Amino acid sequence: MSRRRIAWGVAANLYDKLLIAGVQLLMVPLLVLHWGLPLYGSWVLLVTIPGFLAVADLGFGGAATLRMIGLVALDKRDEAVVVLQTACQVVAIAAVVVLAGALLTIWAVPAGWLPADPALPVAEVRIILVLLVLYALAVFQSMLAGAAYVSVRLAPLYAFTSAHVTLLESALLAAVVVAGHGPLAGAAAMLTGRVAGVTGQRILLRRREPWLRFGLGRADPAERKLLARSAMGVVTIPLSQALVLQGSVVALGAAAGPIATPAFVAARTLSRIGLQATQLFTHAIMPEFTAAHARTDQAAQARMLVALVGAALLAALPFALLIGLAGDWLLARWTGGAIIAPSGLMPAIALTVALGGLWTPLSAMMLAIGRQGAFVWAYLLIGIASVAGTYSLAQALGATGAALAVAALDLCMCVVVGSFAYRQWWRGFPTGPAARAMLARGLAVMRR
């Protein structure tokens, strides 16, 4: 385990999360102020599209990341290039299929199924959806760049560049909104920022690691089969995440109308700050955990697991307490009184922070060693149930019902992931001694 690399990873992820959190905190009140709550509610429903389409790379980006980390760790560079270009080939094919299918669907869907607002004509909504589909395809390319960066131990640099890609597209969105333009110009601004940012990421990687080339020429059918076996499990994770993050918004809008979505989305944006804090250490440690697994170094994995859980709890629990006690006041102050949390919303959101902060870091380590099969199908089924629960509860409780459904999902996932962690790591690894040693070091530091 390289403490230096982990430290740099934590620092880069801290910068990334702080920058993204700042952007999110600024964009919500800005959009509500300039567009009004009804139009913002329609926009929230439209921008769920990129989240749903994020799974269309079929999990090959995530599978390629895991394969390449192991190959680079063993200094098998040529094989790593084959893996990358094979993933590029699959993603290119998926992009063509997604674009064709999306165009047909967007122009064929009945007008009554689209978000309605006097300031947003149906023809404009269709063009916005096309731009958002293109934005999702640009995100595919960013994911491939991430696989390449992480495989050569440049995850901190990728986090740093990703933060600035988000900043660029958000700045362009803010500029067109302040200039008086609507969602159509906003979608075009996001697409422009993402394309420019991904291009910059590739140029930078080419200069740092010229041997790691994107392309299609070295794609290999045999490698594609190997990736497919892993991708079947990997793709279920973003699919489930899309169901929970985007599907819950769609279900809430269908049950209670677009006007109910801003409070839920704003409250969840606040909660994501706490959950992103738990990911600071997670993203930094994943490549190291994968490499330690490849070396069968159980002692190093045990130390990383103990540090990960401790850091996640220290980040999530205080923030959950803050959201639960002062969330209503924070939401009202943040949005200038434009969004008021309904009764029970913020305590339910606080529960999702506390529970999600425990199971998501552990599930990331399961993914890092290719054991995602132990939880992904449960995650998918629970996610489907969560969306159905959101629709049912939202009819009676509005945004609070949606938050309660997500909290129930997090509770179920704590059981699923926690049982694996107990069986495989707590009992199978020297996790107990690692925890006691870390606690002793912490107490020694406090006594000083």
C-alpha positions in Angstrom: 0.0 0.0 0.0 1.5 3.3 -1.1 0.6 5.9 1.5 1.9 8.7 -0.7 -0.4 7.7 -3.6 -3.4 7.3 -1.3 -2.6 10.7 0.3 -2.5 12.3 -3.1 -5.7 10.5 -4.1 -7.5 11.8 -1.0 -6.3 15.3 -1.6 -7.4 15.2 -5.3 -10.7 13.8 -4.4 -11.2 16.4 -1.6 -10.6 19.1 -4.2 -12.9 17.3 -6.7 -15.8 16.9 -4.1 -15.4 20.4 -2.7 -15.5 21.9 -6.2 -18.5 19.8 -7.3 -20.3 20.5 -4.0 -19.7 24.3 -4.5 -21.0 24.1 -8.0 -24.1 22.2 -7.0 -24.8 24.6 -4.1 -24.6 27.5 -6.5 -26.5 26.1 -9.4 -29.8 25.1 -7.7 -30.7 28.6 -6.4 -29.4 30.2 -9.6 -31.7 28.1 -11.8 -34.7 28.5 -9.5 -34.1 32.3 -9.3 -33.9 32.8 -13.1 -36.2 30.1 -14.4 -38.8 29.8 -11.6 -39.7 26.7 -9.7 -42.1 25.1 -12.3 -39.6 25.4 -15.2 -36.8 24.2 -12.9 -38.9 21.2 -12.0 -39.3 20.3 -15.7 -35.5 20.7 -16.2 -34.9 18.3 -13.3 -36.9 15.7 -15.0 -35.2 16.2 -18.4 -31.7 16.0 -17.0 -32.4 12.5 -15.6 -31.8 11.3 -19.2 -27.9 11.3 -19.0 -28.1 9.4 -15.7 -30.2 6.7 -17.3 -28.0 6.4 -20.4 -24.8 6.1 -18.3 -25.4 2.4 -18.3 -25.3 2.1 -22.1 -21.6 1.3 -22.2 -22.7 -2.1 -20.9 -20.2 -2.0 -18.0 -17.2 -2.3 -20.3 -15.6 0.9 -19.0 -15.7 -0.4 -15.4 -14.6 -3.9 -16.4 -11.7 -2.5 -18.5 -10.6 -0.4 -15.5 -10.2 -3.5 -13.3 -8.5 -5.5 -16.0 -6.0 -2.7 -16.8 -5.1 -2.0 -13.2 -4.0 -5.6 -12.8 -2.1 -5.7 -16.1 -0.3 -2.4 -15.5 0.6 -3.6 -12.0 2.3 -6.6 -13.6 3.9 -4.4 -16.2 1.9 -5.9 -19.1 1.5 -2.6 -21.1 0.7 -4.1 -24.5 -2.1 -6.2 -23.0 -3.4 -3.1 -21.2 -3.6 -1.2 -24.6 -5.5 -4.1 -26.1 -8.0 -3.9 -23.2 -8.5 -0.2 -23.6 -9.0 -0.3 -27.3 -11.4 -3.2 -27.0 -13.4 -1.2 -24.5 -13.3 1.8 -27.0 -14.7 -0.4 -29.7 -17.6 -1.7 -27.6 -18.4 1.8 -26.4 -18.4 3.2 -29.9 -20.9 0.5 -31.1 -23.0 1.2 -28.0 -23.0 4.9 -28.7 -24.3 4.4 -32.3 -27.1 2.2 -31.1 -28.0 4.5 -28.3 -28.1 7.5 -30.5 -30.2 5.9 -33.2 -32.7 4.4 -30.6 -32.9 7.7 -28.7 -33.6 9.8 -31.8 -36.4 7.4 -32.8 -37.9 7.4 -29.3 -37.6 11.2 -28.8 -39.5 12.1 -31.9 -42.1 9.3 -31.5 -43.0 9.7 -27.9 -46.4 11.4 -27.4 -46.3 15.1 -26.4 -48.4 14.3 -23.3 -45.6 12.2 -21.9 -43.1 15.0 -21.9 -42.7 17.6 -19.1 -45.1 20.4 -19.7 -44.4 24.1 -19.0 -45.7 27.3 -20.7 -42.1 28.4 -21.2 -41.1 25.1 -22.7 -42.7 24.1 -26.0 -42.9 20.5 -26.9 -40.6 20.9 -30.0 -38.0 22.5 -27.7 -38.2 19.7 -25.2 -37.4 17.2 -28.0 -34.4 19.2 -29.1 -33.2 19.4 -25.4 -33.5 15.6 -25.1 -31.4 15.1 -28.2 -28.7 17.4 -26.8 -28.8 15.6 -23.4 -28.4 12.2 -25.2 -25.3 13.6 -27.0 -24.1 14.8 -23.6 -24.5 11.3 -22.2 -22.4 9.9 -25.1 -19.7 12.4 -24.2 -19.8 11.1 -20.7 -19.1 7.7 -22.1 -15.8 9.0 -23.4 -15.0 10.6 -20.0 -15.5 7.2 -18.4 -13.1 5.6 -20.8 -10.5 8.3 -20.0 -11.1 7.5 -16.3 -10.3 3.8 -16.9 -7.0 4.8 -18.6 -6.0 7.3 -15.9 -6.8 5.0 -13.0 -4.9 2.0 -14.6 -1.6 3.9 -14.6 -2.0 5.2 -11.1 -3.1 8.7 -12.2 -6.5 8.6 -10.4 -5.7 11.8 -8.5 -5.0 13.6 -11.8 -8.3 12.2 -13.3 -10.2 13.5 -10.2 -8.6 16.9 -10.6 -9.4 17.1 -14.4 -12.9 15.8 -13.9 -13.6 18.5 -11.3 -12.7 21.1 -13.9 -14.8 19.5 -16.6 -17.8 19.8 -14.3 -16.8 23.3 -13.5 -16.5 24.2 -17.1 -19.9 22.8 -18.2 -21.6 24.3 -15.1 -20.0 27.7 -15.7 -21.3 27.7 -19.3 -24.7 26.7 -18.1 -24.7 29.5 -15.5 -23.6 32.0 -18.1 -26.5 31.3 -20.5 -29.0 31.2 -17.7 -27.8 34.6 -16.3 -28.0 35.9 -19.9 -31.7 35.2 -19.9 -31.7 31.9 -21.9 -33.7 28.8 -21.1 -33.2 25.1 -20.9 -32.4 24.7 -24.6 -29.4 26.9 -24.4 -28.5 25.3 -21.1 -28.4 21.8 -22.6 -26.2 23.1 -25.4 -23.9 24.7 -22.9 -23.5 21.5 -20.9 -22.7 19.5 -24.1 -20.1 22.0 -25.2 -18.4 22.0 -21.8 -18.3 18.2 -21.6 -16.9 17.7 -25.1 -14.2 20.4 -24.5 -13.3 18.9 -21.1 -13.0 15.3 -22.4 -10.8 16.4 -25.3 -8.5 18.1 -22.8 -8.4 15.0 -20.6 -7.2 12.8 -23.5 -4.6 15.3 -24.6 -3.2 15.5 -21.1 -3.1 11.7 -20.8 -1.3 11.4 -24.1 1.4 13.7 -22.9 1.8 11.8 -19.6 1.6 8.3 -20.9 2.2 8.3 -24.7 2.2 4.5 -24.8 -1.5 4.3 -23.7 -3.3 5.0 -26.8 -7.1 5.2 -27.4 -8.4 3.8 -30.7 -10.0 0.8 -32.3 -7.1 -0.9 -34.2 -6.0 -3.3 -31.5 -9.5 -4.4 -30.3 -9.5 -8.1 -29.8 -12.5 -10.5 -29.9 -11.0 -12.7 -27.2 -10.5 -9.8 -24.9 -14.0 -8.6 -25.5 -15.3 -12.0 -24.3 -13.2 -11.7 -21.1 -14.4 -8.2 -20.5 -18.0 -9.2 -21.1 -17.9 -11.7 -18.2 -16.9 -9.0 -15.8 -19.1 -6.3 -17.5 -22.3 -8.3 -16.8 -21.9 -7.6 -13.1 -20.3 -4.2 -13.4 -23.1 -2.7 -15.6 -25.6 -3.6 -13.0 -24.1 -1.0 -10.6 -24.7 2.1 -12.7 -28.0 0.7 -13.8 -29.1 0.4 -10.2 -27.7 3.8 -9.4 -29.6 5.3 -12.3 -32.8 3.6 -11.0 -32.3 5.1 -7.5 -31.0 8.5 -8.4 -32.9 9.3 -11.6 -35.8 6.8 -11.3 -36.8 8.1 -8.0 -37.1 11.7 -9.5 -39.2 10.4 -12.4 -41.4 8.3 -10.1 -41.9 11.3 -7.8 -42.8 13.6 -10.7 -45.2 11.0 -12.1 -46.9 10.6 -8.7 -46.9 14.1 -7.4 -46.2 16.3 -10.4 -43.0 18.2 -11.5 -43.6 20.8 -8.8 -42.8 18.2 -6.1 -39.4 17.3 -7.5 -37.4 20.5 -6.6 -37.6 19.9 -2.8 -36.5 16.3 -3.1 -33.7 17.1 -5.6 -32.4 20.0 -3.5 -32.5 18.0 -0.3 -30.7 15.1 -2.0 -28.1 17.5 -3.4 -27.3 18.5 0.2 -27.1 14.9 1.2 -24.8 14.1 -1.7 -22.2 16.4 -0.1 -22.0 14.1 2.9 -21.9 11.0 0.8 -19.3 12.4 -1.5 -17.2 13.1 1.6 -17.2 9.4 2.3 -15.8 8.8 -1.2 -12.7 10.8 -0.7 -10.8 7.9 0.7 -12.8 5.3 -1.3 -11.7 6.5 -4.7 -8.1 6.9 -3.6 -7.8 3.4 -2.1 -9.6 1.4 -4.8 -6.6 1.0 -7.1 -4.4 0.1 -4.2 -6.9 -2.4 -2.9 -7.0 -4.0 -6.3 -3.3 -4.2 -6.5 -3.0 -5.7 -3.0 -5.6 -8.3 -4.0 -3.6 -9.2 -7.1 -0.6 -9.7 -4.8 -2.8 -11.7 -2.3 -1.6 -9.3 0.4 -4.4 -9.8 3.0 -2.7 -7.7 5.7 -2.6 -4.6 3.4 -6.2 -5.2 2.4 -7.2 -5.4 6.1 -5.5 -2.2 7.0 -7.2 -0.4 4.1 -10.6 -1.8 5.0 -10.3 -0.6 8.6 -9.1 2.9 7.5 -11.9 3.1 4.9 -14.7 2.2 7.3 -13.4 4.6 10.0 -13.0 7.5 7.5 -16.5 6.9 6.0 -18.2 6.9 9.4 -16.3 10.0 10.5 -17.5 11.8 7.4 -21.1 10.5 7.2 -22.4 10.5 10.7 -21.7 14.1 11.7 -23.2 15.3 8.4 -26.2 13.1 8.8 -26.8 14.6 12.3 -26.5 18.1 10.8 -29.0 17.4 8.0 -31.4 15.8 10.5 -31.4 18.6 13.0 -30.9 21.7 10.8 -31.8 20.5 7.3 -35.0 22.4 7.0 -33.3 25.7 7.9 -30.3 25.0 5.6 -32.6 24.2 2.6 -34.6 27.4 3.1 -31.5 29.6 3.6 -29.7 28.0 0.6 -32.5 28.6 -1.8 -33.5 32.0 -0.5 -36.9 30.6 0.7 -37.8 29.4 -2.8 -37.8 25.8 -1.7 -39.3 24.7 1.7 -38.8 21.1 2.9 -42.1 19.3 3.6 -42.4 17.7 7.0 -40.1 14.7 7.5 -38.1 15.1 4.4 -34.8 16.2 5.9 -34.8 13.5 8.7 -35.4 10.8 6.0 -32.6 12.3 3.9 -30.3 12.3 6.9 -31.0 8.6 7.3 -29.9 7.9 3.7 -26.6 9.7 4.5 -25.8 7.6 7.5 -26.7 4.3 5.9 -25.2 5.1 2.5 -22.0 6.3 4.1 -21.5 2.8 5.5 -22.4 0.4 2.7 -21.2 2.3 -0.4 -17.4 2.3 0.5 -17.5 -1.4 1.3 -19.3 -2.2 -2.0 -16.6 -0.2 -3.8 -14.0 -2.5 -2.4 -16.0 -5.5 -3.5 -16.1 -4.1 -7.0 -12.3 -3.5 -6.8 -11.6 -7.2 -6.4 -14.3 -8.4 -8.9 -16.7 -9.6 -6.2 -19.6 -7.3 -7.3 -21.7 -10.4 -8.0 -22.3 -10.7 -4.3 -24.4 -7.6 -4.2 -25.2 -6.1 -7.7 -28.3 -8.2 -8.4 -29.7 -7.5 -4.9 -29.0 -3.8 -5.6 -30.9 -4.0 -8.8 -33.9 -5.7 -7.4 -34.0 -3.5 -4.3 -33.6 -0.5 -6.6 -36.7 -1.5 -8.7 -38.6 -2.0 -5.4 -37.4 1.4 -4.3 -38.7 3.2 -7.4 -42.1 1.4 -7.0 -42.1 2.4 -3.3 -41.3 6.0 -4.3 -44.3 6.1 -6.6 -46.6 4.7 -4.0 -45.4 6.7 -1.0 -45.1 9.9 -3.0 -48.8 9.8 -3.8 -49.5 10.3 -0.1 -46.3 11.9 1.2 -44.8 13.7 -1.8 -41.1 14.3 -1.6 -40.9 12.8 1.9 -42.2 9.5 0.6 -39.5 9.4 -2.0 -36.8 10.0 0.6 -38.3 7.2 2.8 -38.2 4.8 -0.1 -34.5 5.6 -0.7 -33.7 5.2 3.0 -35.3 1.8 3.0 -33.1 0.8 0.0 -30.0 2.0 1.9 -31.0 -0.1 4.9 -31.4 -3.2 2.8 -28.0 -2.7 1.1 -26.4 -2.3 4.5 -27.6 -5.8 5.3 -26.5 -7.3 2.0 -23.0 -5.7 1.8 -22.4 -5.9 5.6 -23.0 -9.7 5.6 -20.4 -10.1 2.8 -17.9 -7.9 4.7 -18.3 -9.9 7.9 -18.0 -13.3 6.3 -15.2 -12.5 3.8 -13.1 -9.8 5.5 -13.8 -9.5 9.2 -13.6 -13.3 9.7 -11.2 -14.2 6.8 -8.7 -11.3 7.0 -6.6 -10.1 10.0 -9.0 -7.2 10.2 -9.4 -7.4 14.0 -5.7 -6.9 14.7 -5.5 -4.1 12.1 -8.5 -2.3 13.8 -6.9 -2.7 17.2 -3.6 -1.4 16.0 -5.2 1.6 14.3 -7.2 2.4 17.4 -4.1 2.2 19.6 -2.3 4.6 17.2 -5.2 7.0 17.3 -5.3 7.0 21.1 -1.6 7.5 21.3 -1.9 10.6 19.0 -4.7 11.9 21.2 -2.7 11.6 24.4 0.1 13.7 22.9 
